[in-house]
Every structure is written in C-alpha cells, then in structure tokens.
Amino acid sequence: MIQVSGLTKIYNTGAHPVPALQDVNLEVKAGEFVSVMGPSGSGKSTLMNLLGCLDTPTSGSYQLDGIEISSLDDTGMAKVRNLKIGFVFQNFNLLPRMTALRNVELPMLYAGIDVRERVKRATAALERVGLAQRVHHRPNQMSGGQVQRVAIARSLVNRPAVLLADEPTGNLDTRSGEEIMAIFQDLNRGGATIVLVTHERDIALHTSRIIHFRDGRLVEDERVEKPLDALEVLKSLGPVDENGGRTGETPASNVPAGAVPIAPAVSDPDARKGETK
Ligand SMILES: Nc1ncnc2c1ncn2[C@@H]1O[C@H](COP(=O)(O)OP(=O)(O)OP(=O)(O)O)[C@@H](O)[C@H]1O
C-alpha cells in the first residue's frame, strides 16, 4: 500500500539546511496498523506530511496504492489526498459552525459527490463511530472524544486507501483515547490500513508494528506480538459514572445499541455481543 525508498526531506528555510528525514525506507502493507514514535524533532510530522501528500520530498520515491507520488504536480497530489487519504489530527480540525453531519460531508463535497449520497454516507459514517444521536450537533456541543469520532467519520467517507492519524489521542483523557483506539482497531479489523503517530507507548502498543525515528532516520521496526485490545482496556477502566464519566460526554446508556455498529463509546464491551456489522 505504502512504499517509500530513500525518502529525504531537507528544509532550507533558515540559515542552515535542516535534514528532517534522511534516506527512509519503509513498506506498509494493505491492512496493517502501524504506529510511528520518536522524540520531538525526529521527523514524524515530516514523514506524515509526505505520506499525506501535503509536502514533497527533497529526494526519494513514494508510492501509494501503486501511484508514484513524487512524479505528481500539485493538482495530482490534491486529488490523491482527497480520494486516497483520510486524515485525523490531534486538534480535530473540524469547522466549528458546522454540524457533525456537514463536517463529515465536506470531503465528499470536494470530490463532487451529490447531496443525497453525501448525506447517506456521512450518516452511515457517524453511525459507525457511535454518533447516530449527534449528527446535528456542532463541535462545541460535544466532548473531545466525540469530536474526534466525528473527525474519524470524516476521514472515512471517501473510502480512503490509508488513514493517517497524527497524535489522535493527544488531547484526550485515557478513556476517550481508548475509545478512539477501539474505533481504529475495529476499522483495521475491517481491512483499513492505518498509520498513527503517537508519543505514548501505551497507545502504540495497540498497533501491531511500531516504527521508531531518531534524528530523521528510521532506527527500529518493532513487531508487537500481542497488541493491546482497546475494548479490554476500557473494561479494565471500570464503568463510567452517571454523567458518562466526563463533562459533556454521552452516557453510554443513551446510545442505542443498534445505532453503534462498532460500539467504541460503549464502555462495556459485552454490550457489543450479538451485533452485526
Ligand atoms: N517547515 C519547516 N521548516 C524548517 N524546519 C522544519 C520545518 N518543519 C520541521 N522542521 C524541522 O525538521 C525536524 C523534524 O521536525 P518534525 O516536525 O518532523 O519532528 P517531529 O518528530 O514531528 O516532532 P514533534 O514530535 O515535536 O512534532 C526538526 O528539526 C524541525 O525543527
């Protein structure tokens, strides 16, 4: 799915060139769930910007889903970005005045999909992340975890080849972070290819492979024998309190089981039993 060879990015913006990425070779197969770790300044964001077609490398090759990205012009990159890549960011990047539904519709608007299909797909994506009851809410009417789930729904609607998530749990409390990881794990089990940047090893341990960066170089490619199961971790965190565990969060009991195909918002994983996908 992703094939990177000799990828190098040198920033020439200051007095001295900064080699942010140096000779990176990496393959991510379809259906893999990979995390990227490394100290601040090690090149993680630079890598994600290149993988996400938001920036061009100084040298090296990058193929996504069989397309050689380094040979594309800006228009070609924008097209690949919109159709092949789903982004999830730490700070959510939703439009504050728009409802969840409208936010999720946006990538399809840019892709020229008609309004009926947009609403249908956006509604289904919001249901998939457990937000059937929140489609007409705006971001400021939802908890951080819910807003991030809207962002994940938005990242899915164009059926991307790969999901790129940059610190998606960075602004969330432990439980909300686990709920987000439960969604990613469920998407991955359904076949999604996911690359996720995190500073937290506990989060990285939910993925089956951890790629470590240091000083712009890929220094270790670690296999995780038994990735943590987010639903199990949620179970170990105990039940949410009467208010859903945190201000503004949906109490799990308010989410009808039928509307939550993957049930990451439901803190009791047993509640998923008997559901069909
Ligand atoms: N636009 C830019 N212009 C100049 N230098 C840059 C630019 N973006 C990043 N850098 C430099 O490139 C190097 C790698 O930065 P990058 O943001 O990729 O690291 P990171 O691992 O994502 O760090 P963090 O965890 O703090 O986000 C750093 O030395 C950084 O200062």
The ligand as a MOL file (V3000), in Angstrom:
LIG
                    3D

  0  0  0     0  0            999 V3000
M  V30 BEGIN CTAB
M  V30 COUNTS 31 33 0 0 0
M  V30 BEGIN ATOM
M  V30 1 N 8.7350 23.9310 7.8710 0
M  V30 2 C 9.9090 23.6820 8.4360 0
M  V30 3 N 10.9760 24.4840 8.1850 0
M  V30 4 C 12.1750 24.2420 8.7480 0
M  V30 5 N 12.4480 23.2120 9.5750 0
M  V30 6 C 11.4370 22.3840 9.8640 0
M  V30 7 C 10.1100 22.5690 9.3190 0
M  V30 8 N 9.3130 21.5810 9.7840 0
M  V30 9 C 10.0780 20.8080 10.5860 0
M  V30 10 N 11.3480 21.2820 10.6330 0
M  V30 11 C 12.4790 20.6820 11.3580 0
M  V30 12 O 12.5920 19.3380 10.9220 0
M  V30 13 C 12.9260 18.4840 12.0050 0
M  V30 14 C 11.8520 17.4050 12.1370 0
M  V30 15 O 10.6420 18.0220 12.5400 0
M  V30 16 P 9.2600 17.2420 12.6950 0
M  V30 17 O 8.2110 18.2780 12.9720 0
M  V30 18 O 9.0540 16.3550 11.5420 0
M  V30 19 O 9.5340 16.3610 14.0070 0
M  V30 20 P 8.5020 15.5720 14.9280 0
M  V30 21 O 9.1430 14.2770 15.2390 0
M  V30 22 O 7.1680 15.5470 14.2880 0
M  V30 23 O 8.4470 16.4710 16.2320 0
M  V30 24 P 7.2240 16.6910 17.2670 0
M  V30 25 O 7.0520 15.3850 17.9770 0
M  V30 26 O 7.7340 17.7700 18.1690 0
M  V30 27 O 6.0300 17.1110 16.4690 0
M  V30 28 C 13.0460 19.3760 13.2180 0
M  V30 29 O 14.4120 19.6990 13.3870 0
M  V30 30 C 12.2440 20.6000 12.8470 0
M  V30 31 O 12.7240 21.7320 13.5110 0
M  V30 END ATOM
M  V30 BEGIN BOND
M  V30 1 1 1 2
M  V30 2 1 2 3
M  V30 3 2 2 7
M  V30 4 2 3 4
M  V30 5 1 4 5
M  V30 6 2 5 6
M  V30 7 1 6 7
M  V30 8 1 6 10
M  V30 9 1 7 8
M  V30 10 2 8 9
M  V30 11 1 9 10
M  V30 12 1 10 11
M  V30 13 1 11 12
M  V30 14 1 11 30
M  V30 15 1 12 13
M  V30 16 1 13 14
M  V30 17 1 13 28
M  V30 18 1 14 15
M  V30 19 1 15 16
M  V30 20 2 16 17
M  V30 21 1 16 18
M  V30 22 1 16 19
M  V30 23 1 19 20
M  V30 24 2 20 21
M  V30 25 1 20 22
M  V30 26 1 20 23
M  V30 27 1 23 24
M  V30 28 2 24 25
M  V30 29 1 24 26
M  V30 30 1 24 27
M  V30 31 1 28 29
M  V30 32 1 28 30
M  V30 33 1 30 31
M  V30 END BOND
M  V30 END CTAB
M  END
